[in-house]
């Protein structure tokens, strides 16, 4: 289930393949919310995206989340250029990864995007072990 997740945790990637689509969706949601909480990312765009209550996001909302993730990525790179791998850079990097996790979680093709959402979330959480804990797998 996705090559990026398999690069950091082949076993989790394989286990996701055995879950139903609803289980995958539920677990991705839990992990994405944990990544947002852990990074302190409370941008209204991601809040709106998470408050859909199972409804499918509009194309405009998906684009807005994608744009937010890109903007946060650019900001993190600018910080790294100025400060190197500082704590400030790491915080910005993790927020960008959390926003990317939200973006991938909004994809209607749950199976196709879950691995990408989880890969981004583990980067935001800081470890595969933290991802495992939130996934409960």
C-alpha positions in Angstrom: 0.0 0.0 0.0 2.2 2.8 -1.2 5.9 3.0 -1.6 6.6 6.0 0.6 5.1 4.4 3.7 6.8 1.1 2.9 10.2 2.9 2.9 9.8 3.8 6.6 7.6 0.9 7.7 7.0 -2.0 5.4 5.1 -3.9 8.0 2.6 -1.1 8.6 2.2 -0.7 4.9 1.4 -4.4 4.5 -1.0 -4.4 7.5 -3.0 -1.5 6.0 -3.7 -3.7 3.0 -5.6 -6.1 5.2 -8.0 -3.4 6.6 -11.4 -2.5 5.2 -11.7 0.9 3.5 -13.7 2.2 6.5 -11.0 1.1 8.9 -8.3 2.7 6.8 -10.3 5.9 6.7 -10.9 5.9 10.4 -7.3 5.2 11.3 -5.9 7.8 8.9 -8.3 10.4 10.4 -7.0 9.6 13.9 -3.4 9.9 12.9 -3.9 13.1 10.9 -5.6 14.7 13.9 -2.8 13.6 16.1 -0.2 15.1 13.7 -2.1 18.4 13.7 -2.4 18.5 17.5 1.3 17.5 17.9 2.4 20.3 15.6 -0.1 22.9 16.7 -1.4 23.5 13.2 -4.8 25.1 13.6 -5.1 26.9 10.3 -8.9 27.4 9.5 -8.4 25.5 6.2 -7.4 22.3 7.9 -10.0 22.7 10.6 -12.7 23.0 7.9 -11.3 20.0 6.2 -11.4 17.9 9.3 -14.9 19.0 10.2 -16.5 17.5 7.2 -18.1 14.7 9.2 -17.7 12.1 6.5 -18.8 14.3 3.7 -16.6 14.5 0.6 -14.5 17.7 0.4 -15.1 20.1 -2.4 -12.4 20.6 -5.1 -11.9 24.1 -3.7 -11.2 22.9 -0.2 -8.7 20.2 -1.5 -6.9 22.9 -3.5 -6.9 25.2 -0.4 -5.3 22.5 1.7 -2.8 21.7 -1.0 -1.9 25.4 -1.3 -1.5 25.7 2.5 0.8 22.6 2.5 2.9 24.2 -0.3 3.1 27.5 1.5 4.2 25.9 4.7 6.8 23.8 2.8 8.2 27.0 1.2 8.3 28.7 4.6 10.2 25.7 6.2 12.8 25.8 3.4 13.3 29.5 3.8 13.8 29.0 7.6 16.3 26.2 6.9 18.3 28.3 4.5 18.6 31.0 7.2 18.9 28.9 10.3 19.9 25.4 9.2 18.2 22.5 11.1 17.1 24.7 14.0 14.2 24.0 16.2 12.2 26.7 14.4 12.9 24.9 11.1 11.8 21.6 12.5 8.6 23.0 13.8 7.8 24.6 10.4 8.8 21.3 8.6 6.4 19.3 10.8 3.5 21.7 10.2 4.1 21.4 6.5 4.1 17.6 6.8 0.9 17.7 8.9 -0.9 19.9 6.3 0.3 17.4 3.5 -1.2 14.6 5.6 -4.5 16.4 5.7 -4.4 16.9 1.9 -3.8 13.3 1.2 -6.5 12.2 3.7 -9.0 14.2 1.7 -8.5 12.1 -1.4 -11.7 10.1 -2.2 -9.5 7.2 -3.2 -8.8 6.2 0.4 -6.7 3.1 -0.4 -4.6 5.1 -2.9 -3.9 8.0 -0.6 -3.8 6.5 2.9 -0.1 5.5 2.6 0.9 9.0 1.5 -1.2 10.5 4.3 0.4 8.2 6.9 3.9 8.8 5.6 3.4 12.6 5.9 1.9 12.2 9.3 4.8 10.1 10.6 7.1 12.9 9.5 5.0 15.4 11.4 4.8 13.2 14.5 8.6 12.7 14.4 8.8 8.9 14.4 7.4 5.7 13.0 6.8 4.6 16.6 4.5 7.5 17.2 2.7 6.6 14.0 2.3 3.0 15.3 0.9 4.2 18.6 -1.8 6.3 16.9 -2.6 3.7 14.4 -3.0 1.0 17.0 -1.6 -1.6 14.7 
